[in-house]
Amino acid sequence: MKAKPQPAVERRRRRQDRADVAKTSAAGKVLVVDVGGTSVKILATGQTEERSFPSGPTLTPKQMVSGVKKLARDWTYDVVSIGYPGAVLHGCPIAEPYNLGRGWVGFDFAAAFGRPVKVVNDAAMQALGSYNGGKMLFLGLGTGLGSTLIMNGIVEPMELGHLPYKKGTYEDYVGRAGLERHGKKKWRRHVADVVARFITALEPDETVIGGGNVKKLDTLPPHSRAGDNANAFRGGFRLWGEERALPRTGTRSKPRT
């Protein structure tokens, strides 16, 4: 299976998919915020085009909220979902993110937005949006390596990326730093090896490879399917509007970069 650039017709289909997802939210209008190491992306109920602004190693939660409010100033929303690149426990960050600024732990997102907020691990949010049932392993190839296992409707964020691998960790080889250091050809081999190891160990019914760098794979690893970053938005809407029919999120999460 080839990962090819999206033609115009595919981009239009994805915009329609995002609109359809947004319409399914039943808890008022939802603003979904996907916080990443290089950008913050947002989408709200009824909108068809996501918006984004750069993040980076100095981004604080106050700056993030300010940027989101500015970007969404002409949108209306009643509640907020946040995909956070770090450890989350009982809906609160418990560890600072590796690739952003400080101050996330203990920050009052609900007070800052002036609305109810649900915070989950970002890989878990994208996994939730990718889930179709059974036992699913989600691996996100982005700034780092996100990982989540969903089994029988229970979402379990994991931190496989920080386990030892070769002369470092899995994330050192298949994250953005590994791609830049080893080059695309070796990086692809590492990705294939890492995915095969996790499939062997965890025995999922299906494996979803998501994150921004999945498009850099010329061939997907065996027994896997490509995810879509838009599924993070789907997961964010599901947190509020489809909880009765879709998986519930667990309460334990681990750090991700």
Long-range contacts (C-beta under 8 A, 24 or more apart in sequence): 1-219, 1-220, 1-225, 1-226, 2-218, 2-219, 3-214, 3-215, 3-216, 3-217, 3-218, 3-219, 3-220, 3-226, 5-215, 14-228, 14-230, 15-48, 15-49, 16-48, 17-230, 18-43, 18-47, 18-48, 18-49, 18-50, 18-230, 18-233, 19-46, 19-47, 19-48, 21-129, 21-230, 21-233, 21-234, 21-237, 22-46, 22-47, 22-48, 22-233, 22-237, 24-237, 24-241, 24-242, 25-237, 25-240, 25-241, 25-242, 26-240, 26-241, 26-242, 27-78, 27-79, 27-240, 27-241, 28-77, 28-78, 28-79, 28-240, 29-76, 29-77, 29-78, 29-79, 30-77, 30-78, 30-79, 30-80, 30-81, 30-236, 30-237, 30-239, 30-240, 30-241, 31-68, 31-72, 31-75, 31-77, 31-79, 31-80, 31-81, 31-115, 32-80, 32-81, 32-83, 32-232, 32-233, 32-236, 32-237, 33-64, 33-68, 33-80, 33-81, 33-82, 33-83, 33-236, 34-83, 34-122, 34-125, 34-126, 34-229, 34-232, 34-233, 34-236, 35-64, 35-82, 35-83, 35-84, 35-85, 35-97, 35-100, 35-122, 36-85, 36-122, 36-142, 36-143, 36-212, 37-85, 37-97, 37-98, 37-99, 37-100, 37-142, 37-143, 37-144, 37-176, 37-257, 38-143, 38-212, 40-64, 40-67, 40-68, 41-229, 41-232, 41-233, 42-68, 42-71, 42-72, 43-233, 43-236, 44-72, 44-75, 44-76, 44-77, 45-77, 45-237, 47-75, 50-230, 50-233, 55-99, 55-100, 56-99, 56-100, 57-99, 57-100, 57-101, 58-100, 58-101, 59-100, 59-101, 60-100, 60-101, 60-102, 60-103, 60-104, 61-103, 61-104, 61-107, 61-109, 61-112, 62-103, 62-107, 62-112, 63-101, 65-109, 65-112, 65-113, 68-113, 69-113, 77-115, 78-115, 78-116, 79-115, 79-116, 79-117, 79-118, 79-240, 80-109, 80-113, 80-115, 80-116, 80-117, 80-118, 81-117, 81-118, 81-120, 81-125, 81-235, 81-236, 81-237, 81-239, 81-240, 82-109, 82-117, 82-118, 82-119, 82-120, 82-236, 83-120, 83-121, 83-122, 83-124, 83-125, 83-126, 83-232, 83-235, 83-236, 84-119, 84-120, 84-121, 84-122, 85-121, 85-122, 85-143, 85-144, 85-146, 85-256, 85-257, 86-121, 86-255, 86-256, 87-121, 87-253, 87-254, 87-255, 87-256, 88-119, 88-120, 88-121, 88-124, 88-157, 88-253, 89-251, 89-252, 89-253, 90-251, 91-118, 91-119, 91-120, 92-119, 93-119, 95-255, 97-255, 97-256, 97-257, 98-144, 98-255, 98-256, 98-257, 99-143, 99-144, 99-257, 118-239, 118-240, 120-157, 120-235, 120-239, 120-249, 120-253, 121-146, 121-148, 121-157, 121-253, 121-254, 121-256, 122-146, 122-232, 122-256, 123-147, 123-148, 123-157, 123-256, 124-148, 124-155, 124-157, 124-235, 124-249, 124-250, 124-253, 125-232, 125-235, 125-236, 125-239, 126-210, 126-211, 126-227, 126-229, 126-231, 126-232, 126-235, 127-155, 127-208, 127-210, 127-235, 128-155, 128-234, 128-235, 128-238, 128-239, 128-246, 128-247, 128-249, 129-230, 129-231, 129-232, 129-233, 129-234, 129-235, 129-236, 129-237, 129-238, 130-208, 130-210, 130-227, 130-228, 130-231, 130-234, 130-235, 131-155, 131-246, 131-247, 132-206, 134-204, 134-205, 134-206, 135-203, 135-204, 135-205, 135-206, 136-204, 136-205, 136-206, 136-207, 136-208, 137-198, 137-199, 137-202, 137-204, 137-206, 137-207, 137-208, 138-207, 138-208, 138-210, 138-227, 139-194, 139-195, 139-198, 139-207, 139-208, 139-209, 139-210, 139-211, 140-210, 140-211, 140-227, 141-174, 141-175, 141-191, 141-209, 141-210, 141-211, 141-212, 141-213, 141-214, 141-216, 141-217, 142-175, 142-176, 142-211, 142-212, 142-213, 143-175, 143-176, 143-257, 144-171, 144-175, 144-176, 144-256, 144-257, 145-170, 145-171, 145-174, 145-175, 145-194, 145-256, 145-257, 146-210, 146-211, 146-256, 147-198, 147-256, 149-202, 149-204, 150-247, 153-246, 153-247, 153-248, 154-247, 154-248, 154-250, 155-247, 155-248, 155-249, 155-250, 156-250, 156-252, 157-250, 157-252, 157-253, 157-254, 157-256, 158-254, 159-254, 159-255, 159-256, 160-198, 161-256, 161-257, 162-255, 165-194, 170-194, 171-257, 175-257, 176-213, 179-213, 179-216, 184-216, 187-216, 188-216, 188-217, 188-218, 188-219, 191-217, 191-221, 192-221, 195-221, 195-224, 196-221, 196-222, 199-223, 199-224
